[in-house]
């Protein structure tokens, strides 16, 4: 599970079977200091979130399980809208724009859990 | 399972029904000496862990479903399953 910032909506009329009716959003994954972390993703929304929201995402098989009905063929789902990120040892910058590079900045590839 | 340090928590009021009442922690994977490895991620707390605690985090959905006993369609992928007292390496 990881954090992301919704940057837009995706409209796709022709979709694979099972994906009908799912709302798709464009999401920028972010780290614990809300800095961009990895490439943009398209995720299914389950919590009525919208552009600008900071959200919790779940990936892989669990994304399919988050949808209604479950086992929709997707690999990322939005499962929560974040009100607050509390990380005392990190300086969380709410705007996500001017975060100073710390240890997480030079992080290697880490699997999205 | 991965050795991690809890670095904070995330408050979210609007959540998927499966996440209701659960605590979301930010965990940072670490090495045996405590140095950060890779980027942090989120995990549900199962052991009342808090910031600064070294923990064991399960990052596989089927194991999580076994532990949580909330049915077969639980969309939770990572779970804090232990607070580490000591690492001998």
N, CA and C atoms of all chains as a GROMACS GRO file, in nm:
protein
  606
    1UNK      N    1   0.085  -0.119   0.000
    1UNK     CA    2   0.000   0.000   0.000
    1UNK      C    3   0.088   0.124   0.000
    2UNK      N    4   0.046   0.229  -0.063
    2UNK     CA    5   0.130   0.348  -0.076
    2UNK      C    6   0.046   0.472  -0.097
    3UNK      N    7   0.112   0.587  -0.089
    3UNK     CA    8   0.042   0.715  -0.103
    3UNK      C    9   0.050   0.764  -0.247
    4UNK      N   10  -0.047   0.843  -0.286
    4UNK     CA   11  -0.044   0.903  -0.419
    4UNK      C   12  -0.125   1.030  -0.422
    5UNK      N   13  -0.097   1.113  -0.522
    5UNK     CA   14  -0.172   1.237  -0.542
    5UNK      C   15  -0.247   1.224  -0.674
    6UNK      N   16  -0.376   1.248  -0.670
    6UNK     CA   17  -0.456   1.237  -0.793
    6UNK      C   18  -0.430   1.359  -0.880
    7UNK      N   19  -0.392   1.333  -1.004
    7UNK     CA   20  -0.359   1.444  -1.094
    7UNK      C   21  -0.461   1.462  -1.205
    8UNK      N   22  -0.550   1.367  -1.223
    8UNK     CA   23  -0.648   1.385  -1.329
    8UNK      C   24  -0.740   1.265  -1.341
    9UNK      N   25  -0.828   1.273  -1.437
    9UNK     CA   26  -0.921   1.163  -1.462
    9UNK      C   27  -0.889   1.099  -1.596
   10UNK      N   28  -0.927   0.974  -1.611
   10UNK     CA   29  -0.905   0.903  -1.737
   10UNK      C   30  -1.040   0.852  -1.785
   11UNK      N   31  -1.073   0.884  -1.909
   11UNK     CA   32  -1.198   0.835  -1.966
   11UNK      C   33  -1.164   0.734  -2.075
   12UNK      N   34  -1.218   0.616  -2.064
   12UNK     CA   35  -1.197   0.512  -2.165
   12UNK      C   36  -1.332   0.447  -2.192
   13UNK      N   37  -1.383   0.467  -2.311
   13UNK     CA   38  -1.515   0.413  -2.342
   13UNK      C   39  -1.507   0.263  -2.367
   14UNK      N   40  -1.407   0.225  -2.444
   14UNK     CA   41  -1.392   0.082  -2.476
   14UNK      C   42  -1.295   0.020  -2.376
   15UNK      N   43  -1.344  -0.068  -2.295
   15UNK     CA   44  -1.262  -0.128  -2.190
   15UNK      C   45  -1.273  -0.279  -2.194
   16UNK      N   46  -1.182  -0.348  -2.128
   16UNK     CA   47  -1.186  -0.493  -2.119
   16UNK      C   48  -1.310  -0.535  -2.040
   17UNK      N   49  -1.359  -0.655  -2.070
   17UNK     CA   50  -1.474  -0.707  -1.996
   17UNK      C   51  -1.444  -0.706  -1.847
   18UNK      N   52  -1.541  -0.663  -1.768
   18UNK     CA   53  -1.522  -0.659  -1.624
   18UNK      C   54  -1.482  -0.522  -1.573
   19UNK      N   55  -1.436  -0.435  -1.664
   19UNK     CA   56  -1.395  -0.303  -1.620
   19UNK      C   57  -1.504  -0.198  -1.641
   20UNK      N   58  -1.620  -0.242  -1.693
   20UNK     CA   59  -1.727  -0.145  -1.719
   20UNK      C   60  -1.770  -0.078  -1.589
   21UNK      N   61  -1.796   0.052  -1.597
   21UNK     CA   62  -1.848   0.123  -1.480
   21UNK      C   63  -1.744   0.163  -1.377
   22UNK      N   64  -1.620   0.128  -1.399
   22UNK     CA   65  -1.516   0.164  -1.302
   22UNK      C   66  -1.463   0.304  -1.334
   23UNK      N   67  -1.448   0.385  -1.228
   23UNK     CA   68  -1.397   0.520  -1.246
   23UNK      C   69  -1.245   0.516  -1.242
   24UNK      N   70  -1.182   0.569  -1.346
   24UNK     CA   71  -1.036   0.564  -1.356
   24UNK      C   72  -0.977   0.702  -1.328
   25UNK      N   73  -0.873   0.706  -1.248
   25UNK     CA   74  -0.805   0.832  -1.216
   25UNK      C   75  -0.656   0.818  -1.243
   26UNK      N   76  -0.594   0.931  -1.276
   26UNK     CA   77  -0.450   0.935  -1.297
   26UNK      C   78  -0.386   0.973  -1.164
   27UNK      N   79  -0.290   0.894  -1.119
   27UNK     CA   80  -0.232   0.914  -0.986
   27UNK      C   81  -0.080   0.920  -0.993
   28UNK      N   82  -0.022   1.016  -0.924
   28UNK     CA   83   0.123   1.023  -0.908
   28UNK      C   84   0.160   0.964  -0.772
   29UNK      N   85   0.225   0.847  -0.768
   29UNK     CA   86   0.268   0.794  -0.639
   29UNK      C   87   0.365   0.891  -0.570
   30UNK      N   88   0.353   0.905  -0.438
   30UNK     CA   89   0.442   0.994  -0.363
   30UNK      C   90   0.500   0.918  -0.244
   31UNK      N   91   0.613   0.969  -0.190
   31UNK     CA   92   0.676   0.904  -0.076
   31UNK      C   93   0.626   0.965   0.055
   32UNK      N   94   0.693   0.932   0.167
   32UNK     CA   95   0.645   0.978   0.297
   32UNK      C   96   0.661   1.128   0.317
   33UNK      N   97   0.736   1.193   0.228
   33UNK     CA   98   0.746   1.339   0.234
   33UNK      C   99   0.665   1.403   0.123
   34UNK      N  100   0.581   1.324   0.061
   34UNK     CA  101   0.489   1.366  -0.045
   34UNK      C  102   0.562   1.413  -0.171
   35UNK      N  103   0.682   1.362  -0.191
   35UNK     CA  104   0.753   1.392  -0.316
   35UNK      C  105   0.720   1.283  -0.418
   36UNK      N  106   0.726   1.323  -0.546
   36UNK     CA  107   0.696   1.227  -0.652
   36UNK      C  108   0.785   1.104  -0.639
   37UNK      N  109   0.725   0.989  -0.661
   37UNK     CA  110   0.797   0.863  -0.643
   37UNK      C  111   0.751   0.764  -0.749
   38UNK      N  112   0.822   0.763  -0.861
   38UNK     CA  113   0.788   0.668  -0.966
   38UNK      C  114   0.692   0.726  -1.068
   39UNK      N  115   0.664   0.649  -1.173
   39UNK     CA  116   0.582   0.699  -1.284
   39UNK      C  117   0.433   0.709  -1.249
   40UNK      N  118   0.362   0.787  -1.329
   40UNK     CA  119   0.217   0.801  -1.313
   40UNK      C  120   0.148   0.666  -1.330
   41UNK      N  121   0.036   0.651  -1.259
   41UNK     CA  122  -0.041   0.527  -1.270
   41UNK      C  123  -0.187   0.560  -1.295
   42UNK      N  124  -0.256   0.466  -1.356
   42UNK     CA  125  -0.402   0.476  -1.366
   42UNK      C  126  -0.459   0.382  -1.260
   43UNK      N  127  -0.547   0.436  -1.177
   43UNK     CA  128  -0.604   0.356  -1.068
   43UNK      C  129  -0.755   0.366  -1.067
   44UNK      N  130  -0.819   0.259  -1.018
   44UNK     CA  131  -0.965   0.260  -1.002
   44UNK      C  132  -0.999   0.325  -0.868
   45UNK      N  133  -1.105   0.404  -0.867
   45UNK     CA  134  -1.146   0.474  -0.745
   45UNK      C  135  -1.256   0.395  -0.674
   46UNK      N  136  -1.241   0.376  -0.541
   46UNK     CA  137  -1.348   0.310  -0.464
   46UNK      C  138  -1.404   0.402  -0.355
   47UNK      N  139  -1.352   0.525  -0.344
   47UNK     CA  140  -1.391   0.611  -0.231
   47UNK      C  141  -1.437   0.751  -0.275
   48UNK      N  142  -1.475   0.766  -0.400
   48UNK     CA  143  -1.524   0.896  -0.449
   48UNK      C  144  -1.422   1.007  -0.431
   49UNK      N  145  -1.298   0.980  -0.463
   49UNK     CA  146  -1.194   1.082  -0.455
   49UNK      C  147  -1.189   1.158  -0.588
   50UNK      N  148  -1.111   1.267  -0.588
   50UNK     CA  149  -1.103   1.349  -0.709
   50UNK      C  150  -0.968   1.415  -0.722
   51UNK      N  151  -0.944   1.482  -0.837
   51UNK     CA  152  -0.815   1.546  -0.861
   51UNK      C  153  -0.772   1.637  -0.747
   52UNK      N  154  -0.643   1.628  -0.709
   52UNK     CA  155  -0.589   1.707  -0.599
   52UNK      C  156  -0.584   1.632  -0.468
   53UNK      N  157  -0.665   1.528  -0.453
   53UNK     CA  158  -0.668   1.454  -0.327
   53UNK      C  159  -0.540   1.371  -0.309
   54UNK      N  160  -0.494   1.366  -0.183
   54UNK     CA  161  -0.389   1.273  -0.145
   54UNK      C  162  -0.459   1.146  -0.102
   55UNK      N  163  -0.418   1.032  -0.158
   55UNK     CA  164  -0.495   0.910  -0.135
   55UNK      C  165  -0.405   0.792  -0.097
   56UNK      N  166  -0.470   0.689  -0.043
   56UNK     CA  167  -0.404   0.562  -0.015
   56UNK      C  168  -0.437   0.467  -0.129
   57UNK      N  169  -0.336   0.402  -0.184
   57UNK     CA  170  -0.358   0.307  -0.292
   57UNK      C  171  -0.315   0.168  -0.250
   58UNK      N  172  -0.378   0.070  -0.310
   58UNK     CA  173  -0.335  -0.068  -0.291
   58UNK      C  174  -0.313  -0.126  -0.430
   59UNK      N  175  -0.210  -0.210  -0.442
   59UNK     CA  176  -0.174  -0.261  -0.573
   59UNK      C  177  -0.200  -0.409  -0.589
   60UNK      N  178  -0.167  -0.457  -0.709
   60UNK     CA  179  -0.172  -0.599  -0.742
   60UNK      C  180  -0.311  -0.662  -0.724
   61UNK      N  181  -0.310  -0.784  -0.676
   61UNK     CA  182  -0.434  -0.860  -0.664
   61UNK      C  183  -0.533  -0.792  -0.569
   62UNK      N  184  -0.477  -0.728  -0.466
   62UNK     CA  185  -0.564  -0.664  -0.367
   62UNK      C  186  -0.641  -0.546  -0.427
   63UNK      N  187  -0.587  -0.488  -0.536
   63UNK     CA  188  -0.662  -0.382  -0.603
   63UNK      C  189  -0.790  -0.438  -0.663
   64UNK      N  190  -0.778  -0.556  -0.721
   64UNK     CA  191  -0.896  -0.621  -0.778
   64UNK      C  192  -0.998  -0.653  -0.669
   65UNK      N  193  -0.949  -0.690  -0.551
   65UNK     CA  194  -1.038  -0.726  -0.441
   65UNK      C  195  -1.108  -0.603  -0.382
   66UNK      N  196  -1.051  -0.484  -0.404
   66UNK     CA  197  -1.111  -0.363  -0.349
   66UNK      C  198  -1.233  -0.318  -0.429
   67UNK      N  199  -1.242  -0.366  -0.553
   67UNK     CA  200  -1.351  -0.321  -0.640
   67UNK      C  201  -1.480  -0.395  -0.613
   68UNK      N  202  -1.588  -0.335  -0.660
   68UNK     CA  203  -1.722  -0.394  -0.644
   68UNK      C  204  -1.785  -0.408  -0.782
   69UNK      N  205  -1.817  -0.521  -0.837
   69UNK     CA  206  -1.786  -0.652  -0.781
   69UNK      C  207  -1.637  -0.678  -0.784
   70UNK      N  208  -1.589  -0.768  -0.701
   70UNK     CA  209  -1.444  -0.788  -0.694
   70UNK      C  210  -1.394  -0.868  -0.815
   71UNK      N  211  -1.264  -0.874  -0.826
   71UNK     CA  212  -1.195  -0.936  -0.938
   71UNK      C  213  -1.216  -0.861  -1.069
   72UNK      N  214  -1.219  -0.728  -1.058
   72UNK     CA  215  -1.211  -0.644  -1.175
   72UNK      C  216  -1.064  -0.646  -1.220
   73UNK      N  217  -1.038  -0.655  -1.351
   73UNK     CA  218  -0.898  -0.667  -1.394
   73UNK      C  219  -0.822  -0.535  -1.386
   74UNK      N  220  -0.781  -0.496  -1.266
   74UNK     CA  221  -0.703  -0.374  -1.247
   74UNK      C  222  -0.584  -0.405  -1.156
   75UNK      N  223  -0.483  -0.318  -1.155
   75UNK     CA  224  -0.367  -0.342  -1.070
   75UNK      C  225  -0.338  -0.228  -0.973
   76UNK      N  226  -0.427  -0.131  -0.962
   76UNK     CA  227  -0.412  -0.027  -0.860
   76UNK      C  228  -0.550   0.026  -0.825
   77UNK      N  229  -0.577   0.039  -0.697
   77UNK     CA  230  -0.707   0.090  -0.653
   77UNK      C  231  -0.688   0.192  -0.542
   78UNK      N  232  -0.772   0.296  -0.544
   78UNK     CA  233  -0.769   0.398  -0.440
   78UNK      C  234  -0.863   0.353  -0.330
   79UNK      N  235  -0.810   0.339  -0.206
   79UNK     CA  236  -0.892   0.284  -0.097
   79UNK      C  237  -0.907   0.380   0.021
   80UNK      N  238  -0.852   0.501   0.011
   80UNK     CA  239  -0.870   0.596   0.122
   80UNK      C  240  -0.829   0.736   0.080
   81UNK      N  241  -0.896   0.836   0.139
   81UNK     CA  242  -0.858   0.976   0.116
   81UNK      C  243  -0.787   1.025   0.240
   82UNK      N  244  -0.664   1.072   0.223
   82UNK     CA  245  -0.578   1.108   0.338
   82UNK      C  246  -0.616   1.246   0.392
   83UNK      N  247  -0.636   1.254   0.524
   83UNK     CA  248  -0.658   1.383   0.591
   83UNK      C  249  -0.526   1.438   0.640
   84UNK      N  250  -0.440   1.348   0.688
   84UNK     CA  251  -0.318   1.394   0.755
   84UNK      C  252  -0.211   1.285   0.748
   85UNK      N  253  -0.088   1.327   0.722
   85UNK     CA  254   0.026   1.236   0.728
   85UNK      C  255   0.113   1.281   0.844
   86UNK      N  256   0.134   1.191   0.939
   86UNK     CA  257   0.207   1.226   1.060
   86UNK      C  258   0.334   1.142   1.066
   87UNK      N  259   0.447   1.202   1.031
   87UNK     CA  260   0.575   1.130   1.030
   87UNK      C  261   0.680   1.216   1.099
   88UNK      N  262   0.690   1.205   1.232
   88UNK     CA  263   0.777   1.294   1.310
   88UNK      C  264   0.921   1.298   1.260
   89UNK      N  265   0.975   1.183   1.220
   89UNK     CA  266   1.117   1.182   1.182
   89UNK      C  267   1.141   1.233   1.040
   90UNK      N  268   1.034   1.246   0.962
   90UNK     CA  269   1.046   1.306   0.829
   90UNK      C  270   0.981   1.444   0.834
   91UNK      N  271   1.033   1.535   0.754
   91UNK     CA  272   0.965   1.664   0.743
   91UNK      C  273   0.863   1.654   0.632
   92UNK      N  274   0.738   1.636   0.671
   92UNK     CA  275   0.635   1.623   0.568
   92UNK      C  276   0.593   1.761   0.520
   93UNK      N  277   0.610   1.782   0.391
   93UNK     CA  278   0.571   1.907   0.331
   93UNK      C  279   0.437   1.886   0.262
   94UNK      N  280   0.336   1.952   0.313
   94UNK     CA  281   0.199   1.926   0.266
   94UNK      C  282   0.179   1.957   0.117
   95UNK      N  283   0.260   2.048   0.063
   95UNK     CA  284   0.241   2.081  -0.078
   95UNK      C  285   0.307   1.978  -0.169
   96UNK      N  286   0.402   1.904  -0.112
   96UNK     CA  287   0.470   1.802  -0.191
   96UNK      C  288   0.560   1.858  -0.299
   97UNK      N  289   0.600   1.986  -0.287
   97UNK     CA  290   0.679   2.045  -0.395
   97UNK      C  291   0.822   2.077  -0.355
   98UNK      N  292   0.844   2.112  -0.229
   98UNK     CA  293   0.976   2.159  -0.191
   98UNK      C  294   1.046   2.066  -0.092
   99UNK      N  295   1.004   1.942  -0.086
   99UNK     CA  296   1.065   1.848   0.009
   99UNK      C  297   1.214   1.833  -0.015
  100UNK      N  298   1.291   1.838   0.093
  100UNK     CA  299   1.436   1.823   0.079
  100UNK      C  300   1.472   1.675   0.071
  101UNK      N  301   1.568   1.645  -0.013
  101UNK     CA  302   1.606   1.506  -0.032
  101UNK      C  303   1.671   1.452   0.093
  102UNK      N  304   1.614   1.348   0.147
  102UNK     CA  305   1.674   1.281   0.262
  102UNK      C  306   1.716   1.143   0.219
  103UNK      N  307   1.705   1.049   0.309
  103UNK     CA  308   1.741   0.912   0.275
  103UNK      C  309   1.652   0.857   0.166
  104UNK      N  310   1.523   0.891   0.175
  104UNK     CA  311   1.428   0.834   0.081
  104UNK      C  312   1.455   0.885  -0.061
  105UNK      N  313   1.523   0.999  -0.072
  105UNK     CA  314   1.547   1.057  -0.202
  105UNK      C  315   1.634   0.972  -0.290
  106UNK      N  316   1.736   0.909  -0.229
  106UNK     CA  317   1.822   0.826  -0.312
  106UNK      C  318   1.789   0.678  -0.297
  107UNK      N  319   1.664   0.655  -0.275
  107UNK     CA  320   1.622   0.517  -0.258
  107UNK      C  321   1.630   0.441  -0.389
  108UNK      N  322   1.669   0.320  -0.378
  108UNK     CA  323   1.672   0.236  -0.497
  108UNK      C  324   1.532   0.190  -0.529
  109UNK      N  325   1.523   0.093  -0.617
  109UNK     CA  326   1.389   0.045  -0.648
  109UNK      C  327   1.340  -0.039  -0.531
  110UNK      N  328   1.218  -0.014  -0.493
  110UNK     CA  329   1.158  -0.093  -0.386
  110UNK      C  330   1.021  -0.135  -0.433
  111UNK      N  331   0.989  -0.260  -0.417
  111UNK     CA  332   0.860  -0.309  -0.463
  111UNK      C  333   0.748  -0.236  -0.395
  112UNK      N  334   0.645  -0.202  -0.471
  112UNK     CA  335   0.527  -0.141  -0.413
  112UNK      C  336   0.455  -0.248  -0.335
  113UNK      N  337   0.445  -0.229  -0.205
  113UNK     CA  338   0.385  -0.334  -0.123
  113UNK      C  339   0.233  -0.329  -0.130
  114UNK      N  340   0.838  -1.149   0.452
  114UNK     CA  341   0.825  -1.048   0.556
  114UNK      C  342   0.950  -0.962   0.555
  115UNK      N  343   0.933  -0.839   0.595
  115UNK     CA  344   1.045  -0.745   0.590
  115UNK      C  345   1.064  -0.678   0.725
  116UNK      N  346   1.192  -0.649   0.752
  116UNK     CA  347   1.224  -0.575   0.874
  116UNK      C  348   1.210  -0.426   0.841
  117UNK      N  349   1.130  -0.356   0.922
  117UNK     CA  350   1.102  -0.215   0.895
  117UNK      C  351   1.105  -0.135   1.024
  118UNK      N  352   1.109  -0.003   1.006
  118UNK     CA  353   1.092   0.088   1.118
  118UNK      C  354   0.966   0.170   1.093
  119UNK      N  355   0.884   0.186   1.197
  119UNK     CA  356   0.764   0.269   1.183
  119UNK      C  357   0.806   0.415   1.187
  120UNK      N  358   0.767   0.492   1.084
  120UNK     CA  359   0.806   0.632   1.085
  120UNK      C  360   0.687   0.726   1.100
  121UNK      N  361   0.568   0.674   1.105
  121UNK     CA  362   0.454   0.762   1.126
  121UNK      C  363   0.324   0.694   1.093
  122UNK      N  364   0.218   0.774   1.092
  122UNK     CA  365   0.090   0.716   1.056
  122UNK      C  366   0.014   0.808   0.961
  123UNK      N  367  -0.086   0.750   0.898
  123UNK     CA  368  -0.168   0.823   0.800
  123UNK      C  369  -0.311   0.824   0.850
  124UNK      N  370  -0.370   0.943   0.855
  124UNK     CA  371  -0.510   0.954   0.896
  124UNK      C  372  -0.596   0.969   0.771
  125UNK      N  373  -0.692   0.881   0.757
  125UNK     CA  374  -0.784   0.889   0.644
  125UNK      C  375  -0.924   0.860   0.696
  126UNK      N  376  -1.013   0.955   0.681
  126UNK     CA  377  -1.150   0.936   0.730
  126UNK      C  378  -1.233   0.857   0.630
  127UNK      N  379  -1.223   0.897   0.504
  127UNK     CA  380  -1.298   0.826   0.399
  127UNK      C  381  -1.213   0.707   0.355
  128UNK      N  382  -1.264   0.589   0.380
  128UNK     CA  383  -1.186   0.468   0.348
  128UNK      C  384  -1.274   0.362   0.286
  129UNK      N  385  -1.209   0.269   0.221
  129UNK     CA  386  -1.277   0.148   0.175
  129UNK      C  387  -1.330   0.076   0.300
  130UNK      N  388  -1.449   0.015   0.292
  130UNK     CA  389  -1.508  -0.049   0.411
  130UNK      C  390  -1.413  -0.146   0.482
  131UNK      N  391  -1.328  -0.213   0.408
  131UNK     CA  392  -1.236  -0.310   0.469
  131UNK      C  393  -1.133  -0.243   0.559
  132UNK      N  394  -1.108  -0.114   0.539
  132UNK     CA  395  -1.007  -0.042   0.616
  132UNK      C  396  -1.066   0.029   0.737
  133UNK      N  397  -1.197   0.018   0.755
  133UNK     CA  398  -1.263   0.088   0.865
  133UNK      C  399  -1.210   0.037   1.000
  134UNK      N  400  -1.170   0.129   1.086
  134UNK     CA  401  -1.122   0.091   1.219
  134UNK      C  402  -0.978   0.042   1.222
  135UNK      N  403  -0.912   0.039   1.106
  135UNK     CA  404  -0.773  -0.006   1.102
  135UNK      C  405  -0.679   0.114   1.110
  136UNK      N  406  -0.561   0.091   1.164
  136UNK     CA  407  -0.461   0.197   1.172
  136UNK      C  408  -0.360   0.178   1.060
  137UNK      N  409  -0.338   0.286   0.984
  137UNK     CA  410  -0.243   0.282   0.872
  137UNK      C  411  -0.110   0.342   0.918
  138UNK      N  412  -0.004   0.265   0.910
  138UNK     CA  413   0.128   0.313   0.949
  138UNK      C  414   0.216   0.331   0.825
  139UNK      N  415   0.311   0.426   0.834
  139UNK     CA  416   0.413   0.438   0.731
  139UNK      C  417   0.534   0.360   0.782
  140UNK      N  418   0.580   0.263   0.704
  140UNK     CA  419   0.695   0.183   0.747
  140UNK      C  420   0.808   0.195   0.646
  141UNK      N  421   0.930   0.202   0.698
  141UNK     CA  422   1.049   0.216   0.616
  141UNK      C  423   1.131   0.087   0.627
  142UNK      N  424   1.149   0.015   0.517
  142UNK     CA  425   1.234  -0.105   0.522
  142UNK      C  426   1.375  -0.068   0.566
  143UNK      N  427   1.434  -0.150   0.653
  143UNK     CA  428   1.568  -0.123   0.705
  143UNK      C  429   1.654  -0.250   0.698
  144UNK      N  430   1.785  -0.228   0.709
  144UNK     CA  431   1.876  -0.340   0.714
  144UNK      C  432   1.898  -0.385   0.858
  145UNK      N  433   1.988  -0.484   0.880
  145UNK     CA  434   2.006  -0.536   1.015
  145UNK      C  435   2.064  -0.431   1.110
  146UNK      N  436   2.137  -0.332   1.052
  146UNK     CA  437   2.194  -0.226   1.135
  146UNK      C  438   2.099  -0.110   1.156
  147UNK      N  439   1.987  -0.110   1.088
  147UNK     CA  440   1.888  -0.004   1.106
  147UNK      C  441   1.890   0.100   0.995
  148UNK      N  442   1.978   0.082   0.895
  148UNK     CA  443   1.984   0.179   0.785
  148UNK      C  444   1.866   0.160   0.689
  149UNK      N  445   1.815   0.272   0.636
  149UNK     CA  446   1.702   0.266   0.544
  149UNK      C  447   1.739   0.192   0.416
  150UNK      N  448   1.646   0.112   0.367
  150UNK     CA  449   1.664   0.044   0.238
  150UNK      C  450   1.540   0.071   0.155
  151UNK      N  451   1.557   0.135   0.042
  151UNK     CA  452   1.444   0.160  -0.046
  151UNK      C  453   1.348   0.264   0.010
  152UNK      N  454   1.227   0.267  -0.047
  152UNK     CA  455   1.129   0.368  -0.006
  152UNK      C  456   1.027   0.310   0.091
  153UNK      N  457   0.967   0.399   0.167
  153UNK     CA  458   0.868   0.356   0.266
  153UNK      C  459   0.737   0.319   0.196
  154UNK      N  460   0.653   0.248   0.270
  154UNK     CA  461   0.520   0.214   0.220
  154UNK      C  462   0.423   0.209   0.336
  155UNK      N  463   0.299   0.180   0.310
  155UNK     CA  464   0.197   0.180   0.414
  155UNK      C  465   0.161   0.038   0.454
  156UNK      N  466   0.130   0.020   0.581
  156UNK     CA  467   0.087  -0.111   0.628
  156UNK      C  468  -0.016  -0.092   0.739
  157UNK      N  469  -0.106  -0.189   0.749
  157UNK     CA  470  -0.205  -0.188   0.857
  157UNK      C  471  -0.138  -0.242   0.983
  158UNK      N  472  -0.172  -0.182   1.098
  158UNK     CA  473  -0.112  -0.224   1.224
  158UNK      C  474  -0.193  -0.337   1.288
  159UNK      N  475  -0.121  -0.440   1.332
  159UNK     CA  476  -0.188  -0.553   1.398
  159UNK      C  477  -0.134  -0.572   1.540
  160UNK      N  478  -0.029  -0.497   1.576
  160UNK     CA  479   0.040  -0.523   1.704
  160UNK      C  480   0.061  -0.397   1.789
  161UNK      N  481  -0.018  -0.293   1.766
  161UNK     CA  482  -0.007  -0.168   1.841
  161UNK      C  483   0.135  -0.111   1.834
  162UNK      N  484   0.193  -0.108   1.718
  162UNK     CA  485   0.326  -0.051   1.700
  162UNK      C  486   0.314   0.101   1.688
  163UNK      N  487   0.424   0.171   1.720
  163UNK     CA  488   0.423   0.317   1.712
  163UNK      C  489   0.550   0.368   1.647
  164UNK      N  490   0.555   0.500   1.621
  164UNK     CA  491   0.672   0.558   1.556
  164UNK      C  492   0.802   0.522   1.628
  165UNK      N  493   0.904   0.480   1.552
  165UNK     CA  494   1.032   0.444   1.608
  165UNK      C  495   1.048   0.295   1.631
  166UNK      N  496   0.939   0.223   1.640
  166UNK     CA  497   0.947   0.077   1.664
  166UNK      C  498   1.004   0.006   1.542
  167UNK      N  499   1.088  -0.094   1.570
  167UNK     CA  500   1.130  -0.184   1.463
  167UNK      C  501   1.026  -0.295   1.455
  168UNK      N  502   0.982  -0.325   1.336
  168UNK     CA  503   0.871  -0.419   1.322
  168UNK      C  504   0.897  -0.518   1.209
  169UNK      N  505   0.819  -0.626   1.211
  169UNK     CA  506   0.818  -0.722   1.102
  169UNK      C  507   0.690  -0.696   1.023
  170UNK      N  508   0.703  -0.678   0.891
  170UNK     CA  509   0.587  -0.645   0.809
  170UNK      C  510   0.565  -0.755   0.705
  171UNK      N  511   0.446  -0.809   0.708
  171UNK     CA  512   0.405  -0.910   0.609
  171UNK      C  513   0.358  -0.834   0.486
  172UNK      N  514   0.411  -0.869   0.368
  172UNK     CA  515   0.375  -0.793   0.248
  172UNK      C  516   0.315  -0.885   0.142
  173UNK      N  517   0.230  -0.974   0.186
  173UNK     CA  518   0.170  -1.069   0.093
  173UNK      C  519   0.023  -1.085   0.132
  174UNK      N  520  -0.064  -1.064   0.036
  174UNK     CA  521  -0.207  -1.056   0.064
  174UNK      C  522  -0.269  -1.182   0.122
  175UNK      N  523  -0.227  -1.299   0.076
  175UNK     CA  524  -0.290  -1.421   0.126
  175UNK      C  525  -0.262  -1.443   0.274
  176UNK      N  526  -0.139  -1.416   0.314
  176UNK     CA  527  -0.104  -1.426   0.457
  176UNK      C  528  -0.185  -1.327   0.538
  177UNK      N  529  -0.202  -1.206   0.485
  177UNK     CA  530  -0.281  -1.104   0.554
  177UNK      C  531  -0.424  -1.152   0.574
  178UNK      N  532  -0.480  -1.210   0.469
  178UNK     CA  533  -0.620  -1.258   0.480
  178UNK      C  534  -0.633  -1.368   0.584
  179UNK      N  535  -0.533  -1.454   0.593
  179UNK     CA  536  -0.536  -1.559   0.696
  179UNK      C  537  -0.538  -1.498   0.835
  180UNK      N  538  -0.453  -1.398   0.857
  180UNK     CA  539  -0.440  -1.340   0.990
  180UNK      C  540  -0.562  -1.256   1.026
  181UNK      N  541  -0.609  -1.176   0.933
  181UNK     CA  542  -0.718  -1.084   0.963
  181UNK      C  543  -0.852  -1.155   0.979
  182UNK      N  544  -0.867  -1.271   0.916
  182UNK     CA  545  -0.991  -1.347   0.923
  182UNK      C  546  -1.113  -1.260   0.893
  183UNK      N  547  -1.103  -1.184   0.783
  183UNK     CA  548  -1.215  -1.099   0.742
  183UNK      C  549  -1.266  -1.141   0.606
  184UNK      N  550  -1.250  -1.267   0.573
  184UNK     CA  551  -1.302  -1.317   0.446
  184UNK      C  552  -1.196  -1.322   0.337
  185UNK      N  553  -1.239  -1.370   0.220
  185UNK     CA  554  -1.146  -1.395   0.111
  185UNK      C  555  -1.126  -1.276   0.018
  186UNK      N  556  -1.204  -1.169   0.038
  186UNK     CA  557  -1.191  -1.057  -0.055
  186UNK      C  558  -1.145  -0.931   0.018
  187UNK      N  559  -1.043  -0.947   0.101
  187UNK     CA  560  -0.990  -0.836   0.180
  187UNK      C  561  -0.879  -0.765   0.101
  188UNK      N  562  -0.900  -0.638   0.065
  188UNK     CA  563  -0.799  -0.570  -0.017
  188UNK      C  564  -0.688  -0.505   0.065
  189UNK      N  565  -0.626  -0.581   0.154
  189UNK     CA  566  -0.513  -0.531   0.233
  189UNK      C  567  -0.392  -0.616   0.199
  190UNK      N  568  -0.281  -0.550   0.172
  190UNK     CA  569  -0.165  -0.617   0.117
  190UNK      C  570  -0.047  -0.623   0.214
  191UNK      N  571  -0.039  -0.527   0.304
  191UNK     CA  572   0.074  -0.531   0.398
  191UNK      C  573   0.026  -0.507   0.540
  192UNK      N  574   0.086  -0.583   0.633
  192UNK     CA  575   0.038  -0.588   0.770
  192UNK      C  576   0.159  -0.594   0.864
  193UNK      N  577   0.156  -0.509   0.968
  193UNK     CA  578   0.262  -0.514   1.070
  193UNK      C  579   0.226  -0.628   1.164
  194UNK      N  580   0.310  -0.732   1.168
  194UNK     CA  581   0.275  -0.852   1.243
  194UNK      C  582   0.363  -0.877   1.364
  195UNK      N  583   0.464  -0.793   1.387
  195UNK     CA  584   0.548  -0.815   1.504
  195UNK      C  585   0.632  -0.694   1.539
  196UNK      N  586   0.653  -0.672   1.670
  196UNK     CA  587   0.743  -0.567   1.715
  196UNK      C  588   0.875  -0.636   1.752
  197UNK      N  589   0.984  -0.590   1.692
  197UNK     CA  590   1.113  -0.657   1.709
  197UNK      C  591   1.180  -0.611   1.838
  198UNK      N  592   1.223  -0.708   1.920
  198UNK     CA  593   1.297  -0.676   2.041
  198UNK      C  594   1.445  -0.665   2.011
  199UNK      N  595   1.495  -0.757   1.929
  199UNK     CA  596   1.639  -0.765   1.907
  199UNK      C  597   1.667  -0.833   1.774
  200UNK      N  598   1.771  -0.786   1.707
  200UNK     CA  599   1.818  -0.853   1.586
  200UNK      C  600   1.963  -0.893   1.609
  201UNK      N  601   1.992  -1.022   1.598
  201UNK     CA  602   2.130  -1.068   1.610
  201UNK      C  603   2.181  -1.097   1.470
  202UNK      N  604   2.282  -1.021   1.427
  202UNK     CA  605   2.333  -1.045   1.292
  202UNK      C  606   2.484  -1.028   1.291
   0.00000   0.00000   0.00000
